[in-house]
Amino acid sequence: MPTALIDAKMSRDFEREADDAAIAYLKKRKIPVQVYAEMLARLDAAHWKERERGKGFGDFLSSHPEMLERVQRVMASAGPAGSAR
């Protein structure tokens, strides 16, 4: 069990790094980061829809940060009014 928890934390860290890379990519191309935040929200909605149908494994050992946290980090990186700065 401890190994699984350590691996989950490392996976969350890698996920944050991937989010940061996506944000940098979008900003470099002057694409609003809301595009990425909206994609994350759609993925989260699909996840919950599958859980309601009894599919999926739940969230106890999820390797991904909470989706709300991820969306908030993405939007915070946008600066005022979600600009592509």
CNS distance restraints for C-alpha pairs under 8 A (distance, minus, plus):
assign (resid   1 and name CA) (resid   5 and name CA) 6.42 0.50 0.50
assign (resid   2 and name CA) (resid   6 and name CA) 6.24 0.50 0.50
assign (resid   3 and name CA) (resid   7 and name CA) 6.06 0.50 0.50
assign (resid   4 and name CA) (resid   8 and name CA) 6.06 0.50 0.50
assign (resid   4 and name CA) (resid  61 and name CA) 7.90 0.50 0.50
assign (resid   5 and name CA) (resid   9 and name CA) 6.33 0.50 0.50
assign (resid   5 and name CA) (resid  61 and name CA) 7.32 0.50 0.50
assign (resid   6 and name CA) (resid  10 and name CA) 6.32 0.50 0.50
assign (resid   7 and name CA) (resid  11 and name CA) 6.12 0.50 0.50
assign (resid   7 and name CA) (resid  63 and name CA) 7.95 0.50 0.50
assign (resid   8 and name CA) (resid  12 and name CA) 6.21 0.50 0.50
assign (resid   8 and name CA) (resid  61 and name CA) 6.83 0.50 0.50
assign (resid   8 and name CA) (resid  62 and name CA) 6.90 0.50 0.50
assign (resid   8 and name CA) (resid  63 and name CA) 4.67 0.50 0.50
assign (resid   8 and name CA) (resid  64 and name CA) 7.80 0.50 0.50
assign (resid   9 and name CA) (resid  13 and name CA) 6.26 0.50 0.50
assign (resid   9 and name CA) (resid  63 and name CA) 6.98 0.50 0.50
assign (resid  10 and name CA) (resid  14 and name CA) 6.22 0.50 0.50
assign (resid  11 and name CA) (resid  15 and name CA) 6.09 0.50 0.50
assign (resid  11 and name CA) (resid  63 and name CA) 5.41 0.50 0.50
assign (resid  11 and name CA) (resid  64 and name CA) 6.85 0.50 0.50
assign (resid  12 and name CA) (resid  16 and name CA) 6.27 0.50 0.50
assign (resid  12 and name CA) (resid  63 and name CA) 5.57 0.50 0.50
assign (resid  12 and name CA) (resid  64 and name CA) 5.13 0.50 0.50
assign (resid  12 and name CA) (resid  65 and name CA) 5.62 0.50 0.50
assign (resid  13 and name CA) (resid  17 and name CA) 6.32 0.50 0.50
assign (resid  14 and name CA) (resid  18 and name CA) 6.18 0.50 0.50
assign (resid  15 and name CA) (resid  19 and name CA) 6.20 0.50 0.50
assign (resid  15 and name CA) (resid  64 and name CA) 6.56 0.50 0.50
assign (resid  15 and name CA) (resid  65 and name CA) 7.49 0.50 0.50
assign (resid  16 and name CA) (resid  20 and name CA) 6.17 0.50 0.50
assign (resid  16 and name CA) (resid  65 and name CA) 7.87 0.50 0.50
assign (resid  16 and name CA) (resid  70 and name CA) 7.78 0.50 0.50
assign (resid  17 and name CA) (resid  21 and name CA) 6.19 0.50 0.50
assign (resid  18 and name CA) (resid  22 and name CA) 6.17 0.50 0.50
assign (resid  19 and name CA) (resid  23 and name CA) 6.17 0.50 0.50
assign (resid  19 and name CA) (resid  70 and name CA) 7.88 0.50 0.50
assign (resid  19 and name CA) (resid  74 and name CA) 7.50 0.50 0.50
assign (resid  20 and name CA) (resid  24 and name CA) 6.20 0.50 0.50
assign (resid  21 and name CA) (resid  25 and name CA) 6.13 0.50 0.50
assign (resid  22 and name CA) (resid  26 and name CA) 6.19 0.50 0.50
assign (resid  22 and name CA) (resid  36 and name CA) 7.78 0.50 0.50
assign (resid  23 and name CA) (resid  27 and name CA) 6.11 0.50 0.50
assign (resid  23 and name CA) (resid  33 and name CA) 6.25 0.50 0.50
assign (resid  23 and name CA) (resid  36 and name CA) 7.73 0.50 0.50
assign (resid  23 and name CA) (resid  74 and name CA) 7.01 0.50 0.50
assign (resid  23 and name CA) (resid  77 and name CA) 7.64 0.50 0.50
assign (resid  24 and name CA) (resid  28 and name CA) 6.03 0.50 0.50
assign (resid  25 and name CA) (resid  29 and name CA) 6.47 0.50 0.50
assign (resid  26 and name CA) (resid  30 and name CA) 6.03 0.50 0.50
assign (resid  26 and name CA) (resid  31 and name CA) 4.88 0.50 0.50
assign (resid  26 and name CA) (resid  32 and name CA) 6.69 0.50 0.50
assign (resid  26 and name CA) (resid  33 and name CA) 6.25 0.50 0.50
assign (resid  26 and name CA) (resid  84 and name CA) 7.64 0.50 0.50
assign (resid  27 and name CA) (resid  31 and name CA) 5.77 0.50 0.50
assign (resid  27 and name CA) (resid  32 and name CA) 6.93 0.50 0.50
assign (resid  27 and name CA) (resid  33 and name CA) 7.07 0.50 0.50
assign (resid  27 and name CA) (resid  84 and name CA) 5.43 0.50 0.50
assign (resid  27 and name CA) (resid  85 and name CA) 6.10 0.50 0.50
assign (resid  30 and name CA) (resid  84 and name CA) 5.65 0.50 0.50
assign (resid  30 and name CA) (resid  85 and name CA) 7.53 0.50 0.50
assign (resid  31 and name CA) (resid  35 and name CA) 7.62 0.50 0.50
assign (resid  31 and name CA) (resid  84 and name CA) 6.02 0.50 0.50
assign (resid  32 and name CA) (resid  78 and name CA) 7.54 0.50 0.50
assign (resid  32 and name CA) (resid  82 and name CA) 7.10 0.50 0.50
assign (resid  32 and name CA) (resid  83 and name CA) 6.11 0.50 0.50
assign (resid  32 and name CA) (resid  84 and name CA) 4.50 0.50 0.50
assign (resid  33 and name CA) (resid  37 and name CA) 6.51 0.50 0.50
assign (resid  33 and name CA) (resid  74 and name CA) 6.69 0.50 0.50
assign (resid  33 and name CA) (resid  75 and name CA) 6.82 0.50 0.50
assign (resid  33 and name CA) (resid  77 and name CA) 7.90 0.50 0.50
assign (resid  33 and name CA) (resid  78 and name CA) 6.14 0.50 0.50
assign (resid  33 and name CA) (resid  82 and name CA) 7.11 0.50 0.50
assign (resid  33 and name CA) (resid  83 and name CA) 7.53 0.50 0.50
assign (resid  33 and name CA) (resid  84 and name CA) 6.09 0.50 0.50
assign (resid  34 and name CA) (resid  38 and name CA) 5.88 0.50 0.50
assign (resid  34 and name CA) (resid  74 and name CA) 7.57 0.50 0.50
assign (resid  34 and name CA) (resid  75 and name CA) 6.56 0.50 0.50
assign (resid  34 and name CA) (resid  78 and name CA) 7.88 0.50 0.50
assign (resid  34 and name CA) (resid  82 and name CA) 6.70 0.50 0.50
assign (resid  35 and name CA) (resid  39 and name CA) 6.32 0.50 0.50
assign (resid  36 and name CA) (resid  40 and name CA) 6.28 0.50 0.50
assign (resid  36 and name CA) (resid  74 and name CA) 7.58 0.50 0.50
assign (resid  37 and name CA) (resid  41 and name CA) 6.26 0.50 0.50
assign (resid  37 and name CA) (resid  70 and name CA) 7.94 0.50 0.50
assign (resid  37 and name CA) (resid  71 and name CA) 5.16 0.50 0.50
assign (resid  37 and name CA) (resid  74 and name CA) 6.14 0.50 0.50
assign (resid  37 and name CA) (resid  75 and name CA) 6.85 0.50 0.50
assign (resid  38 and name CA) (resid  42 and name CA) 6.22 0.50 0.50
assign (resid  39 and name CA) (resid  43 and name CA) 6.24 0.50 0.50
assign (resid  40 and name CA) (resid  44 and name CA) 6.19 0.50 0.50
assign (resid  40 and name CA) (resid  67 and name CA) 7.11 0.50 0.50
assign (resid  40 and name CA) (resid  70 and name CA) 7.90 0.50 0.50
assign (resid  40 and name CA) (resid  71 and name CA) 6.81 0.50 0.50
assign (resid  41 and name CA) (resid  45 and name CA) 6.18 0.50 0.50
assign (resid  41 and name CA) (resid  67 and name CA) 7.28 0.50 0.50
assign (resid  41 and name CA) (resid  71 and name CA) 7.29 0.50 0.50
assign (resid  42 and name CA) (resid  46 and name CA) 6.22 0.50 0.50
assign (resid  43 and name CA) (resid  47 and name CA) 6.17 0.50 0.50
assign (resid  44 and name CA) (resid  48 and name CA) 6.31 0.50 0.50
assign (resid  44 and name CA) (resid  67 and name CA) 6.60 0.50 0.50
assign (resid  45 and name CA) (resid  49 and name CA) 6.15 0.50 0.50
assign (resid  46 and name CA) (resid  50 and name CA) 6.26 0.50 0.50
assign (resid  47 and name CA) (resid  51 and name CA) 6.33 0.50 0.50
assign (resid  47 and name CA) (resid  56 and name CA) 7.93 0.50 0.50
assign (resid  48 and name CA) (resid  52 and name CA) 6.18 0.50 0.50
assign (resid  49 and name CA) (resid  53 and name CA) 6.60 0.50 0.50
assign (resid  50 and name CA) (resid  54 and name CA) 6.57 0.50 0.50
assign (resid  50 and name CA) (resid  55 and name CA) 5.29 0.50 0.50
assign (resid  50 and name CA) (resid  56 and name CA) 6.58 0.50 0.50
assign (resid  51 and name CA) (resid  55 and name CA) 5.02 0.50 0.50
assign (resid  51 and name CA) (resid  56 and name CA) 5.71 0.50 0.50
assign (resid  51 and name CA) (resid  58 and name CA) 7.34 0.50 0.50
assign (resid  58 and name CA) (resid  62 and name CA) 7.49 0.50 0.50
assign (resid  65 and name CA) (resid  69 and name CA) 6.80 0.50 0.50
assign (resid  65 and name CA) (resid  70 and name CA) 6.62 0.50 0.50
assign (resid  66 and name CA) (resid  70 and name CA) 6.48 0.50 0.50
assign (resid  67 and name CA) (resid  71 and name CA) 6.14 0.50 0.50
assign (resid  68 and name CA) (resid  72 and name CA) 6.05 0.50 0.50
assign (resid  69 and name CA) (resid  73 and name CA) 6.15 0.50 0.50
assign (resid  70 and name CA) (resid  74 and name CA) 6.23 0.50 0.50
assign (resid  71 and name CA) (resid  75 and name CA) 6.13 0.50 0.50
assign (resid  72 and name CA) (resid  76 and name CA) 5.95 0.50 0.50
assign (resid  73 and name CA) (resid  77 and name CA) 6.28 0.50 0.50
assign (resid  74 and name CA) (resid  78 and name CA) 6.79 0.50 0.50
assign (resid  75 and name CA) (resid  79 and name CA) 7.41 0.50 0.50
assign (resid  75 and name CA) (resid  82 and name CA) 6.19 0.50 0.50
assign (resid  76 and name CA) (resid  82 and name CA) 7.71 0.50 0.50
assign (resid  78 and name CA) (resid  82 and name CA) 4.65 0.50 0.50
assign (resid  78 and name CA) (resid  83 and name CA) 5.20 0.50 0.50
assign (resid  78 and name CA) (resid  84 and name CA) 5.64 0.50 0.50
assign (resid  78 and name CA) (resid  85 and name CA) 6.02 0.50 0.50
assign (resid  79 and name CA) (resid  83 and name CA) 5.92 0.50 0.50
assign (resid  79 and name CA) (resid  84 and name CA) 7.69 0.50 0.50
assign (resid  79 and name CA) (resid  85 and name CA) 6.66 0.50 0.50
